[in-house]
Amino acid sequence: MTKKDAGEAGIVQDAPWRHPEPGQLIGPGHMAGDFLDAPQWRLLEERSGFLRLEIPMPQRLCNPRGQLFGGFTPTYVDLIALFTFRAGRRREGPWHWLSTVSMRLDYYEPVLGPTFLVESEVRHRRGRNVWVQTRFLDAHGTPLVDASTVLREVA
């Protein structure tokens, strides 16, 4: 990778996943995104600091009861929080590296498929730190998981 490819922050600016189709959050080619089938997520709403997604649940991420295995939930939260930070301005560049400083999850109900909803919103910014709240909901709007993530922009 050349310095031109990497950009100032060491992030590949022209990675295929950065160019999703309309209605997608992430295109193919993102390691964590591909694992979670992110190119299949349906982007229902995006505005500055806010995302609403409909996410099909891959069977390989389920426990024997057909529920999302709890250990994968933070992976969803982390990836979605990072994109929530950029929501409404994703096409702008260059991107800056973000580091997850802390994450807390509260589980209320099992996450079941075939799809579930996620709403994620930037709740507070201070300096280089950003607090993002992410909620998993069923099709009826019942809260399943509530997560709080603090991200830091790395210079």
C-alpha positions as CSV (number, residue, x, y, z in Angstrom):
1,M,0.0,0.0,0.0
2,T,1.4,3.4,-0.9
3,K,1.1,6.5,1.1
4,K,-1.4,7.8,-1.4
5,D,-3.6,4.7,-0.9
6,A,-3.3,4.9,2.9
7,G,-4.1,8.5,3.2
8,E,-2.9,10.6,6.2
9,A,-4.4,8.5,8.9
10,G,-3.3,5.1,7.4
11,I,-6.7,4.2,6.2
12,V,-7.3,2.9,2.7
13,Q,-9.4,5.6,1.2
14,D,-10.7,3.6,-1.8
15,A,-11.4,0.3,-0.1
16,P,-14.5,-1.3,-1.8
17,W,-16.5,-1.4,1.4
18,R,-16.4,2.4,1.5
19,H,-18.5,2.5,-1.6
20,P,-21.8,0.7,-0.7
21,E,-24.8,0.4,-3.0
22,P,-27.8,2.6,-2.3
23,G,-29.6,1.3,0.8
24,Q,-26.4,-0.3,2.2
25,L,-24.3,0.9,5.0
26,I,-21.1,-1.1,4.1
27,G,-20.1,-2.6,0.8
28,P,-18.3,-6.0,0.6
29,G,-14.6,-6.3,1.6
30,H,-14.7,-5.1,5.3
31,M,-13.4,-8.0,7.4
32,A,-15.8,-7.5,10.4
33,G,-18.6,-6.3,8.1
34,D,-18.4,-9.4,5.9
35,F,-18.4,-11.7,9.0
36,L,-21.6,-10.0,10.1
37,D,-23.1,-10.0,6.5
38,A,-23.1,-6.2,6.7
39,P,-23.6,-5.8,2.9
40,Q,-27.0,-7.4,3.5
41,W,-28.1,-4.9,6.1
42,R,-30.8,-2.5,5.0
43,L,-30.2,1.1,5.7
44,L,-33.6,2.5,6.8
45,E,-32.5,6.0,7.9
46,E,-29.3,8.0,8.0
47,R,-28.8,11.5,9.2
48,S,-26.0,13.3,11.0
49,G,-25.1,11.1,13.9
50,F,-28.0,8.7,13.5
51,L,-28.6,5.3,11.8
52,R,-31.5,3.0,11.7
53,L,-30.9,-0.5,10.2
54,E,-32.7,-3.7,9.5
55,I,-30.3,-6.6,10.0
56,P,-30.8,-10.2,8.9
57,M,-29.3,-12.5,11.4
58,P,-26.8,-15.0,10.0
59,Q,-27.6,-18.5,11.3
60,R,-23.9,-19.1,12.1
61,L,-24.0,-16.4,14.8
62,C,-26.9,-18.1,16.6
63,N,-26.8,-20.3,19.7
64,P,-28.6,-23.7,19.7
65,R,-31.8,-21.9,20.6
66,G,-31.7,-19.8,17.5
67,Q,-30.8,-16.6,19.4
68,L,-28.0,-14.3,18.5
69,F,-25.0,-15.6,20.6
70,G,-24.4,-12.8,23.1
71,G,-20.7,-12.7,22.4
72,F,-21.3,-11.4,18.9
73,T,-23.5,-8.5,20.1
74,P,-20.5,-6.3,21.0
75,T,-19.1,-6.8,17.5
76,Y,-22.3,-5.5,16.0
77,V,-22.3,-2.6,18.5
78,D,-18.7,-1.6,17.8
79,L,-19.0,-1.6,14.0
80,I,-22.3,0.2,14.1
81,A,-21.1,2.8,16.6
82,L,-18.1,3.6,14.3
83,F,-20.5,4.2,11.3
84,T,-22.9,6.2,13.5
85,F,-20.0,8.6,14.2
86,R,-19.7,9.1,10.4
87,A,-23.5,9.0,9.7
88,G,-24.7,11.8,7.4
89,R,-21.1,12.6,6.3
90,R,-19.8,9.2,5.2
91,R,-18.9,10.3,1.7
92,E,-16.7,13.1,3.1
93,G,-13.0,12.3,3.4
94,P,-10.4,11.7,4.6
95,W,-11.6,9.4,7.4
96,H,-9.8,9.5,10.7
97,W,-9.0,6.5,12.8
98,L,-11.4,5.9,15.7
99,S,-10.6,3.9,18.8
100,T,-13.2,2.3,21.0
101,V,-12.4,3.5,24.5
102,S,-15.3,1.8,26.4
103,M,-18.4,-0.2,25.7
104,R,-21.3,-1.4,28.0
105,L,-24.1,-3.6,27.0
106,D,-27.4,-4.4,28.8
107,Y,-29.3,-7.4,27.5
108,Y,-33.1,-7.3,28.1
109,E,-34.5,-10.0,25.7
110,P,-32.9,-12.6,23.3
111,V,-32.2,-11.3,19.8
112,L,-34.1,-13.5,17.4
113,G,-34.2,-13.6,13.6
114,P,-34.9,-13.6,10.9
115,T,-34.2,-9.9,11.2
116,F,-33.8,-7.3,14.0
117,L,-33.7,-3.5,14.0
118,V,-30.8,-1.3,15.3
119,E,-31.0,2.4,16.1
120,S,-27.7,4.1,16.9
121,E,-27.2,7.8,17.8
122,V,-24.4,10.1,18.8
123,R,-25.5,11.3,22.2
124,H,-22.6,13.6,23.2
125,R,-19.3,14.9,21.9
126,R,-16.5,16.3,24.0
127,G,-13.1,17.1,22.4
128,R,-12.0,13.9,20.6
129,N,-14.4,11.7,22.5
130,V,-17.9,10.7,21.3
131,W,-20.6,8.8,23.2
132,V,-22.8,6.6,21.0
133,Q,-26.0,4.8,22.2
134,T,-27.0,1.7,20.2
135,R,-30.3,-0.1,20.7
136,F,-31.4,-3.5,19.3
137,L,-35.1,-3.8,18.8
138,D,-37.5,-6.5,17.5
139,A,-40.0,-5.8,14.7
140,H,-42.5,-4.5,17.2
141,G,-40.0,-2.0,18.7
142,T,-39.4,-4.0,21.9
143,P,-35.9,-3.2,23.3
144,L,-33.6,-6.2,23.2
145,V,-30.2,-4.7,23.9
146,D,-29.0,-1.3,24.9
147,A,-25.4,-0.4,24.4
148,S,-23.2,2.6,25.2
149,T,-19.9,3.1,23.4
150,V,-17.3,5.8,23.8
151,L,-15.1,6.4,20.8
152,R,-12.0,8.6,20.5
153,E,-10.7,10.2,17.3
154,V,-7.1,9.3,17.0
155,A,-4.9,12.1,15.6
